[in-house]
Amino acid sequence: MRGLLTLLFSIVFMTSSAQLRSSVTSDSAVFTLNDMQEIVLMNHPIVKQAGLLSKEANAKVLQALGGFDPAISASFGRKIFGGTEYYNHWDSELKVPLWLAGADL
């Protein structure tokens, strides 16, 4: 049993030291701090969320300004019963909202 444990530990030690030597001698590109910062700023979910806040604010401003657009509306009502025409009602309007405290033209 003791011999088996000694053999196991020696195999683990030799493979770990071989991996350590091979990682030191290999030619690999250096991962700089600027590279990491660029990757984080492009892909991190919180950074993407912060970018969406300005888009959401612009959309809310555009929606609020849309309330000051002119609007045309029309409606028509008619009642005919038993061959008798009771009424025809036509209602049309043009609303032009003003910036002055909700006054309409």
N, CA, C and O of each residue as an XYZ file, in Angstrom:
420
protein
N       0.810     -1.182      0.000
C       0.000      0.000      0.000
C       0.859      1.253      0.000
O       0.593      2.207     -0.731
N       1.921      1.234      0.853
C       2.805      2.384      0.936
C       3.544      2.587     -0.378
O       3.753      3.722     -0.806
N       3.930      1.524     -1.002
C       4.619      1.607     -2.287
C       3.715      2.174     -3.375
O       4.169      2.927     -4.236
N       2.447      1.814     -3.334
C       1.479      2.322     -4.308
C       1.282      3.829     -4.146
O       1.220      4.559     -5.136
N       1.182      4.297     -2.892
C       1.041      5.734     -2.640
C       2.287      6.499     -3.085
O       2.180      7.580     -3.663
N       3.469      5.936     -2.814
C       4.711      6.584     -3.233
C       4.773      6.678     -4.744
O       5.165      7.713     -5.282
N       4.396      5.625     -5.432
C       4.385      5.629     -6.892
C       3.391      6.662     -7.426
O       3.698      7.379     -8.379
N       2.207      6.744     -6.822
C       1.189      7.696     -7.250
C       1.669      9.136     -7.059
O       1.527      9.957     -7.965
N       2.236      9.451     -5.889
C       2.731     10.805     -5.646
C       3.885     11.173     -6.565
O       3.979     12.320     -7.001
N       4.758     10.231     -6.866
C       5.878     10.528     -7.766
C       5.378     10.795     -9.188
O       5.914     11.667     -9.871
N       4.368     10.065     -9.639
C       3.814     10.303    -10.979
C       3.161     11.674    -11.043
O       3.351     12.409    -12.012
N       2.390     12.024    -10.010
C       1.743     13.340     -9.973
C       2.796     14.437     -9.943
O       2.649     15.439    -10.643
N       3.846     14.280     -9.158
C       4.897     15.290     -9.066
C       5.613     15.460    -10.400
O       5.881     16.589    -10.811
N       5.926     14.368    -11.082
C       6.645     14.464    -12.357
C       5.783     15.126    -13.430
O       6.289     15.934    -14.209
N       4.504     14.801    -13.484
C       3.656     15.408    -14.514
C       3.425     16.887    -14.234
O       3.365     17.687    -15.167
N       3.297     17.259    -12.976
C       3.082     18.677    -12.679
C       4.342     19.484    -12.953
O       4.250     20.614    -13.433
N       5.517     18.934    -12.661
C       6.749     19.671    -12.948
C       6.990     19.741    -14.452
O       7.552     20.726    -14.932
N       6.581     18.725    -15.205
C       6.730     18.758    -16.664
C       5.804     19.808    -17.258
O       6.188     20.502    -18.200
N       4.609     19.939    -16.733
C       3.689     20.961    -17.220
C       4.207     22.351    -16.891
O       4.048     23.275    -17.689
N       4.820     22.510    -15.734
C       5.355     23.805    -15.339
C       6.491     24.215    -16.263
O       6.541     25.370    -16.685
N       7.398     23.311    -16.590
C       8.506     23.630    -17.483
C       8.025     23.945    -18.888
O       8.556     24.853    -19.528
N       7.028     23.213    -19.386
C       6.560     23.444    -20.746
C       5.822     24.780    -20.854
O       5.865     25.411    -21.909
N       5.149     25.224    -19.798
C       4.445     26.502    -19.871
C       5.416     27.669    -19.801
O       5.122     28.733    -20.348
N       6.545     27.514    -19.160
C       7.528     28.593    -19.070
C       8.263     28.755    -20.388
O       8.561     29.883    -20.781
N       8.560     27.688    -21.069
C       9.370     27.757    -22.278
C       8.564     28.029    -23.539
O       9.154     28.296    -24.586
N       7.248     27.973    -23.481
C       6.469     28.152    -24.707
C       6.398     29.626    -25.094
O       6.366     30.511    -24.239
N       6.375     29.867    -26.407
C       6.207     31.224    -26.920
C       4.716     31.499    -27.066
O       4.036     30.875    -27.880
N       4.224     32.423    -26.282
C       2.813     32.780    -26.369
C       2.682     34.290    -26.260
O       3.548     34.970    -25.710
N       1.581     34.796    -26.795
C       1.338     36.232    -26.750
C       0.995     36.642    -25.319
O       0.371     35.893    -24.567
N       1.415     37.834    -24.976
C       1.170     38.346    -23.633
C      -0.202     39.021    -23.617
O      -0.519     39.827    -24.492
N      -0.986     38.691    -22.639
C      -2.324     39.268    -22.460
C      -2.173     40.505    -21.581
O      -1.990     40.398    -20.368
N      -2.251     41.678    -22.203
C      -2.003     42.912    -21.464
C      -3.260     43.397    -20.760
O      -4.364     42.910    -21.005
N      -3.063     44.360    -19.889
C      -4.178     44.943    -19.151
C      -5.117     45.695    -20.086
O      -6.333     45.671    -19.896
N      -4.565     46.358    -21.089
C      -5.409     47.081    -22.053
C      -6.278     46.120    -22.866
O      -7.433     46.424    -23.167
N      -5.718     44.956    -23.221
C      -6.509     43.947    -23.937
C      -7.677     43.461    -23.079
O      -8.805     43.333    -23.555
N      -7.383     43.193    -21.805
C      -8.433     42.726    -20.915
C      -9.511     43.801    -20.736
O     -10.705     43.501    -20.735
N      -9.079     45.045    -20.584
C     -10.034     46.136    -20.400
C     -10.921     46.291    -21.635
O     -12.123     46.526    -21.507
N     -10.350     46.165    -22.808
C     -11.121     46.271    -24.049
C     -12.150     45.143    -24.161
O     -13.291     45.382    -24.558
N     -11.755     43.930    -23.816
C     -12.667     42.785    -23.882
C     -13.803     42.945    -22.875
O     -14.959     42.655    -23.183
N     -13.467     43.410    -21.666
C     -14.499     43.605    -20.644
C     -15.477     44.686    -21.076
O     -16.687     44.512    -20.931
N     -14.981     45.799    -21.604
C     -15.863     46.887    -22.021
C     -16.745     46.493    -23.197
O     -17.833     47.046    -23.358
N     -16.303     45.555    -24.015
C     -17.111     45.120    -25.152
C     -18.138     44.055    -24.764
O     -19.209     43.997    -25.368
N     -17.837     43.208    -23.767
C     -18.658     42.020    -23.540
C     -19.320     41.909    -22.174
O     -20.160     41.028    -21.989
N     -18.986     42.751    -21.218
C     -19.544     42.595    -19.872
C     -21.011     43.019    -19.849
O     -21.349     44.070    -20.394
N     -21.890     42.227    -19.231
C     -23.325     42.536    -19.260
C     -23.686     43.852    -18.579
O     -24.605     44.537    -19.028
N     -22.995     44.218    -17.519
C     -23.318     45.476    -16.831
C     -22.926     46.664    -17.690
O     -23.621     47.680    -17.691
N     -21.834     46.557    -18.416
C     -21.433     47.640    -19.321
C     -22.451     47.772    -20.450
O     -22.798     48.884    -20.845
N     -22.929     46.645    -20.969
C     -23.966     46.690    -22.013
C     -25.251     47.298    -21.468
O     -25.939     48.035    -22.174
N     -25.579     46.992    -20.211
C     -26.769     47.551    -19.580
C     -26.650     49.063    -19.454
O     -27.627     49.779    -19.676
N     -25.482     49.552    -19.106
C     -25.280     50.997    -18.985
C     -25.429     51.676    -20.342
O     -25.927     52.799    -20.416
N     -25.009     51.016    -21.409
C     -25.193     51.573    -22.750
C     -26.655     51.637    -23.142
O     -27.058     52.520    -23.899
N     -27.456     50.705    -22.632
C     -28.885     50.708    -22.944
C     -29.631     51.821    -22.222
O     -30.701     52.233    -22.669
N     -29.084     52.317    -21.109
C     -29.759     53.384    -20.369
C     -29.878     54.649    -21.202
O     -30.920     55.305    -21.183
N     -28.827     55.000    -21.934
C     -28.904     56.206    -22.763
C     -29.869     56.007    -23.930
O     -30.568     56.943    -24.319
N     -29.914     54.808    -24.488
C     -30.874     54.538    -25.564
C     -32.305     54.611    -25.038
O     -33.198     55.109    -25.725
N     -32.520     54.117    -23.825
C     -33.856     54.166    -23.230
C     -34.264     55.608    -22.960
O     -35.418     55.977    -23.180
N     -33.328     56.426    -22.486
C     -33.637     57.834    -22.225
C     -33.980     58.562    -23.517
O     -34.910     59.368    -23.544
N     -33.241     58.287    -24.588
C     -33.552     58.913    -25.884
C     -34.929     58.491    -26.384
O     -35.654     59.303    -26.959
N     -35.293     57.235    -26.172
C     -36.611     56.760    -26.602
C     -37.724     57.438    -25.808
O     -38.770     57.765    -26.369
N     -37.511     57.652    -24.511
C     -38.521     58.323    -23.695
C     -38.692     59.780    -24.111
O     -39.812     60.290    -24.129
N     -37.593     60.453    -24.444
C     -37.682     61.842    -24.913
C     -38.439     61.895    -26.230
O     -39.287     62.767    -26.421
N     -38.145     60.980    -27.136
C     -38.837     60.941    -28.424
C     -40.330     60.671    -28.235
O     -41.162     61.257    -28.928
N     -40.664     59.786    -27.300
C     -42.064     59.489    -27.024
C     -42.770     60.708    -26.433
O     -43.921     60.981    -26.775
N     -42.100     61.437    -25.560
C     -42.708     62.626    -24.965
C     -42.920     63.716    -26.007
O     -43.937     64.409    -25.984
N     -41.970     63.869    -26.916
C     -42.124     64.874    -27.970
C     -43.221     64.488    -28.952
O     -43.805     65.359    -29.595
N     -43.506     63.206    -29.078
C     -44.580     62.754    -29.961
C     -45.950     63.206    -29.492
O     -46.897     63.233    -30.278
N     -46.064     63.560    -28.218
C     -47.325     64.073    -27.708
C     -47.668     65.445    -28.247
O     -48.810     65.886    -28.119
N     -46.707     66.132    -28.848
C     -46.933     67.465    -29.407
C     -47.122     67.439    -30.922
O     -47.131     68.489    -31.564
N     -47.272     66.256    -31.489
C     -47.540     66.145    -32.922
C     -49.011     66.442    -33.199
O     -49.870     66.113    -32.382
N     -49.310     67.063    -34.345
C     -50.716     67.285    -34.703
C     -51.426     65.953    -34.946
O     -50.815     64.978    -35.383
N     -52.718     65.934    -34.656
C     -53.495     64.704    -34.826
C     -54.793     65.014    -35.554
O     -55.469     65.996    -35.247
N     -55.135     64.172    -36.519
C     -56.389     64.281    -37.262
C     -57.234     63.072    -36.879
O     -56.751     61.940    -36.880
N     -58.496     63.324    -36.553
C     -59.383     62.204    -36.243
C     -60.765     62.487    -36.816
O     -61.161     63.639    -36.991
N     -61.483     61.418    -37.103
C     -62.840     61.538    -37.642
C     -63.651     60.347    -37.163
O     -63.120     59.259    -36.938
N     -64.948     60.575    -37.013
C     -65.847     59.485    -36.653
C     -67.184     59.702    -37.350
O     -67.582     60.829    -37.643
N     -67.854     58.604    -37.601
C     -69.131     58.670    -38.304
C     -70.102     57.732    -37.610
O     -69.779     56.575    -37.342
N     -71.293     58.237    -37.321
C     -72.320     57.409    -36.710
C     -73.623     57.543    -37.489
O     -73.999     58.634    -37.917
N     -74.305     56.415    -37.665
C     -75.537     56.428    -38.453
C     -76.496     55.399    -37.872
O     -76.101     54.303    -37.474
N     -77.776     55.787    -37.833
C     -78.766     54.836    -37.348
C     -79.905     54.745    -38.352
O     -80.571     55.732    -38.665
N     -80.106     53.533    -38.845
C     -81.226     53.245    -39.740
C     -81.964     52.063    -39.132
O     -81.373     51.021    -38.849
N     -83.273     52.244    -38.935
C     -84.062     51.166    -38.355
C     -85.398     51.084    -39.089
O     -86.142     52.062    -39.167
N     -85.679     49.933    -39.610
C     -86.950     49.716    -40.301
C     -87.114     50.587    -41.531
O     -88.223     51.028    -41.833
N     -86.023     50.842    -42.247
C     -86.095     51.664    -43.443
C     -86.147     53.156    -43.150
O     -86.182     53.963    -44.079
N     -86.153     53.535    -41.884
C     -86.188     54.948    -41.512
C     -84.803     55.366    -41.035
O     -84.206     54.709    -40.181
N     -84.305     56.444    -41.582
C     -83.002     56.964    -41.171
C     -83.219     57.913    -40.000
O     -83.879     58.943    -40.131
N     -82.652     57.549    -38.853
C     -82.851     58.364    -37.656
C     -81.820     59.484    -37.561
O     -82.167     60.626    -37.261
N     -80.549     59.159    -37.817
C     -79.543     60.231    -37.802
C     -78.297     59.815    -38.568
O     -78.008     58.629    -38.728
N     -77.574     60.814    -39.033
C     -76.220     60.714    -39.573
C     -75.375     61.703    -38.781
O     -75.690     62.892    -38.724
N     -74.334     61.224    -38.190
C     -73.492     62.114    -37.380
C     -72.043     61.986    -37.853
O     -71.456     60.907    -37.771
N     -71.480     63.059    -38.335
C     -70.104     63.103    -38.807
C     -69.334     64.049    -37.906
O     -69.724     65.205    -37.745
N     -68.246     63.574    -37.318
C     -67.440     64.399    -36.413
C     -65.986     64.281    -36.843
O     -65.430     63.183    -36.872
N     -65.374     65.401    -37.174
C     -63.957     65.395    -37.552
C     -63.260     66.530    -36.814
O     -63.856     67.566    -36.521
N     -61.967     66.302    -36.519
C     -61.229     67.334    -35.792
C     -59.748     67.254    -36.122
O     -59.219     66.208    -36.498
N     -59.106     68.394    -35.966
C     -57.658     68.519    -36.108
C     -57.149     69.113    -34.810
O     -57.532     70.223    -34.440
N     -56.285     68.380    -34.112
C     -55.718     68.867    -32.857
C     -54.263     69.235    -33.096
O     -53.477     68.433    -33.600
N     -53.920     70.462    -32.724
C     -52.539     70.928    -32.799
C     -52.139     71.346    -31.388
O     -52.417     72.476    -30.987
N     -51.500     70.475    -30.632
C     -51.123     70.820    -29.261
C     -50.045     71.900    -29.246
O     -49.167     71.926    -30.109
N     -50.120     72.774    -28.273
C     -49.129     73.830    -28.094
C     -48.261     73.504    -26.889
O     -48.639     72.701    -26.036
N     -47.106     74.128    -26.829
C     -46.195     73.931    -25.718
C     -46.690     74.687    -24.481
O     -46.155     74.486    -23.391
N     -47.694     75.545    -24.626
C     -48.147     76.392    -23.532
C     -49.149     75.660    -22.654
O     -50.350     75.756    -22.903
N     -48.720     74.963    -21.677
C     -49.549     74.355    -20.630
C     -50.771     73.614    -21.162
O     -51.845     73.714    -20.569
N     -50.642     72.885    -22.242
C     -51.722     72.048    -22.735
C     -52.793     72.767    -23.518
O     -53.864     72.201    -23.736
N     -52.549     74.001    -23.954
C     -53.550     74.719    -24.744
C     -53.609     74.126    -26.138
O     -52.571     73.806    -26.719
N     -54.802     73.974    -26.682
C     -55.000     73.435    -28.028
C     -55.531     74.522    -28.941
O     -56.229     75.434    -28.498
N     -55.197     74.417    -30.222
C     -55.760     75.330    -31.221
C     -57.065     74.788    -31.729
O     -57.702     75.409    -32.579
